[in-house]
Amino acid sequence: MTGPSRVLQYRVHDPSYPRNRRLREHLRAAGCEVTVLEASRRGPRAVRLLRDLVALVRASADHDVVVLSELRLAHAPYVGLVGRLTRSTVVVDGFVGLHETEVGDWGRVAPGSLRARLYRLQDDLAVRAAHVYLVDTEVRARRVAATRAARRTRVVSLPVGAPAWAVPTPPRAPGDVLEVLWYGNYIPLHGLDVVVEALARARGRRRVHLTLVGDGGTRAATERAVRRLGVDDLCTFRGPVPEEALAGLISSADVSLGIFGSSEKARSVIANKVWQGLASGRVVVTADSPALDEIAEAAGPLLVTTEPGSAASLADALCTVDPRAAALAVPDVDVRLDEVVRRGWAALAIGATS
């Protein structure tokens, strides 16, 4: 943003979520006043939507910029209309697309179906509604910018980055067991079927123990896969933990896992857990993708990539990785990654006004 602005962040689903929190911090550091309108949580859906819409209309008149928070793309058309009527700059955070999630990741909707086309249309309308459209990697920015929907929209890539608690800690002393950590909300993007098969393939080659932290959609299926492949003794399942507890979990591991899904989305994102693990000075093993080119130089040997969708490739990585040597080779990894983020977010200062 150029100069002080009054910014309205609309329909925030969780104020503590790293994405929207970092955006607020960036804008406030630039001298902006930021007001947060959280999504309503009480009452029927129609009532909640009407309540939020009324709050948007009332607040927009007093703000220069309206930011539609991530995970809210379906609301972009009316946010864009309200923004234009009040002469506000409309910024849409397209962090997660509807089509790529429902069709590509979860497979809930058949490609080519009417519902799939509707999701594609909603994604396109979100781009058209925005003066500025935010994504999280350069790969995704180029893809969106090349569409017809973006002809009048500035597309800006804002790297996810790591939170302040993610700082390098000394690597664990060498031991007989490689401690591996995965955490998340069990979505298909994570590719846990690949992880569990890789654990079975690594048996007999290296002693590996996997701790899985979190809950959600595919946890039950993951637990069944663990039992079916006979790796119960190599896995520990834990429930969700507060974000501030992640630092301790990561520091107690040798390796942190990224994502191993094979969808288009998986090939174009850099997950929160990848940034967090690397900034904490741990080896992060994740499936290779063009998006990782943005951080590969900064991460050095701490970033270990595997063939997408290949359990054999992941097993090989786990059996050969040297976490201590990698950590000692990049002691300032958090500083290096912060510089990547700084360069990316500098574009917002140039392009977030109209």
N, C-alpha and C positions, 0 to 999 in steps of 0.2 A: 504494500500500500504506500502511496506517495503522500506524505503529510498525514496529520491526525484525521481519523475518520471514526464515525460511530457505526459499529458493526453489530448486527443482530444475527445470532446463531440460532437457527430455527429447527425445531423438532429433534433436539438432541436426545438420543436414546439412553445414553449413559455418560454423564459428564466426566467420569474418570477414564473413559476409553482413550487409549494412547493417541489415536488419530485426532479426535476433536480437541483433546486437551493440548496437544502440541500446537494446533492451529491457533487456539486462544492465546497461548503463551507467546507465540511468534507475533501476533497482531498487537498484543499489549506491549511487548518490547519495542514495537515500532511506534508506540504512542497512541494506538487506537483504544477507544472505549468499546468494550465487548459486553453485550447483554445476551444471556443465554435463555432461550425459551425451550424448556424440556417438553418432550411429548407427553400429552395427558395420559394418565394410566387408569382413571376411574370412569365407570359408566360404559354404555354400549359404544361400539366403534363409531357409529355415525355421530353420536353426541361428542365423543372425544375429538373427532376430526373438526366438527363445527366450532368447538371451543378453541382449538388450536388456530383455526383459520381466523376467527375473530381477533385473537391475540396478535396474530401476524399483521392483520390490516391496521390495527390500532398502533402497533409498535413501529411499523415500517415508515410511517410519516416522520418519525423522529430519528431515522437512521439513514446513513449514506449507503450502506452495504448490507445486503441480506445474504447470509450463507446458509444454504440447505445442508444440514449435517449428513454425514455418510449413512448409508443403509436406508435412505429415504427417497430414492429416485422417483417413485410413483407420484410424489407430491410436487415434482418440479414444474409441471405446466402452470398450476395456479400460483406457485411462488414466483415464477417468471412474470406472470401477468400482474400480480400485485407489485412486484418490483418496478415494472415499467410504468405503472400508473402513478407510483410515488417517486419516480425518477431515481430509484436506487440501483446501484450496481448489483447484479444477481450472480452469486457464486454458488455453483453446485458441486458438491464433493461426490464424484462418481467412483469412489473407492471400490465399491462392489456393484457390479452390474446385475440386473435382474435376469437377463437371458443366460449369461454365463454361469450364474448360480443355479437357477432352477432347471435349466436344460443341460448345461455342460457338467456341473459338479454333481448335483444330487440326482439327475436323471429322472426327476419327478414328472417332467413334461417331454413328450416325444418331439424330436426335431421336425420341423415342417408342419406341426399341428397349429391349429388356430391360436391356442394359448401361447405357444412358442412365438408365433408372429406378434402376438400382443405384447409379450415381454420385450421383444426386439423393438417394437414401436415405442414402448415406454422409455427404453434406454435412449432411443434417438430423440424423443421429445425432451428428455432431460438435458441433452447436449444443446438442442436448439433453444431451450428456455434460458440458458446461461449466457452471461457475458464472459464469464470465466468458468471453465470446467476443470476440476482438479482430479488427477489420478495419482498413482503411487510409483510408477516406474516410467522410464523413457520409452520402453517398448510399448507400453499401453498408450502413452501420449501420442506416439507416432501413428499408432493404429487408429485412435479416435480422430486425430487431426486429419487423417486421409479420407474420412467419410464425408458425405454430402451434408450430413447434419451439422457438421462443425464449420461450415463455410463462414459463418459470422461469429464464431466462438473462439476465444483464445483458450488453448489447452495447455495446462501447466502441470508438470510432474513434481510432486512433493514427496521426497523419500520419507518412508515411515520413520526411520531412525530408531534409536534406543532411548529408553527413559533414563533419568538421572541416576537411578539405583544400579544401572548396569555398568559397572566399572570392573576392570581386570582384577582378579584375585589370584594369588599364587596357585600354580597347578598342583593337583594332588600328587602326593608321593607315589612313585611306581608301586604297583601291587599286582597280585595274581589275577584280579578280576577287573575287567574294563567296565566301569560304571557308566551306563548310558541313560540319558534322560529324554523323555518326550512329555510335553504338556500341551493342553489345548482342549477344545470342546468337541472333539470326535466328529469332524466333518469329512466328507469324501476327499476334499482337497489334500488332506494330510496323508492319505495313502497308507493307512495302518495295516492293511492286508499285506503290502509289500514289506513293511517293517517286521511283522510277525514271521513271515516266511524267511526273511533274511536271518532272523535270530535262530531259526531252526537250521538253516544252512551253515551258520557259523559254529554250531555245536561240534565239538571235537577238534576244532582248529584254534579256538581261543576262548577263554572263559569270559563270557559277557553276561552282565546282568542289566535288565531294562526296567526302569521305573516309569510308569505311565501315570500322569497326574491330570485329573479333570473328569468331566462327565459330558454326556450328550448323545447325539444321534447314533453313532456306530459303536458305542462302547460295548453293548451286549454282543454284537457281532464280533468284535475284537476279542472279547473274552472267550467266545466259542472257538475262534480260530486258534487261540493259545492252547486250549484244551485239545483240540483236534490234532494239532501238530506236536503235542507233547512237550511244550516248553513252559509249563506251569512253574517249574522250579527256577526258571530264569527270569520271571516277571513278577513285579509287584505293582498292584493297582492301588492308586490313592485317589481320593476325591478332590474336588477343586480347592484351591488355596487362595488367599488374598494376594493381590499383585506384589505387595511388599515382601511376601514370603518366597517369591521366585528367586531372588538373589541368593538365598541360602541353598535352595535346591540346585541351582546351576553350579554354585561353587563346590558342591559335594559330588559333582559328576566329572567324568573325564571328557565325555562327549555329549553334546546336545543335538537332538535331531530336528531337522527342518520339515519339509513337506515332500511327499513322494507320489502325489496324484499325477495322472496323465492327461488331465483336461487342458483346454486352451488357457484357462485362467491360471492353472498351476504352472504353466510354461511362461507366464508373463508377470508374476508377482514376486516380491521378496517379502516373506512372511515376517510378522512381528517377532516370532521366536528365533528367526535367523539373525536379525539385528541384535536381539537381546543376548543370545548366546555368544555371538562374536564379540560384542562390546564388553562382555564379562570375562573375556580372555579364554574362552573354551573353544575347542574344535567343534565346528558345526558341520554335520554331514547332511546334505540335502540333494535332491535331484537337480541335475544340471538344467539351466534354462538361460536364454539370452538376457533376461533381466539381471542375472547375477554379474554380468560384465560390469555393471555400475559400481560394484563393491569389491570385485575380485582383487584388484591391486591393493586396496586398503587392507583387506583381510589377510592377504598372503596365504601361508600354509594353514591358517586356522580354518579356511573354507575348503572343505573337501566335497566334491560333487560326484554324483553317481549317475549311471544311465537311467533315464526316466522309466519308471515302471518295472525296473529290473531288481528282483530280490537278490540275485546272484551278485550283481554289482555292489549293492549295499553290503552284503555279507563280506565281500572282498575288502571293502573300505574299512569295515569294523575290525577285520582281522589284521590289517596292516597299519592302521593309523598309529602315530606316535604323538599322543596329546602333549606330553611335556616338551618335546623338542619344538613342536609347533607354537606353543604358548611362549616359549623363551625367544623365539625368532621374531615375534611381533608384540613386544611389551607395551607399546603405545597404540594398540589397535583401536581403543575407544576414541582417541584423539583423531586418528586417521579417518574413522567412520564419521565422526562429527563434522569433519571438513567436507566429506561427500554430501552430508545433509545440508550444511551451510550453503554450499554452492547451489544445490537444488532449490532451497527455499528462497534464495536471493531472487529467483525469477518471479516470485509472488510480489515482491516489492515493486517490480517493473510492470507486471501485467494485471494486477487485481483491481484496477480502476478503469472506468470507461468515460 
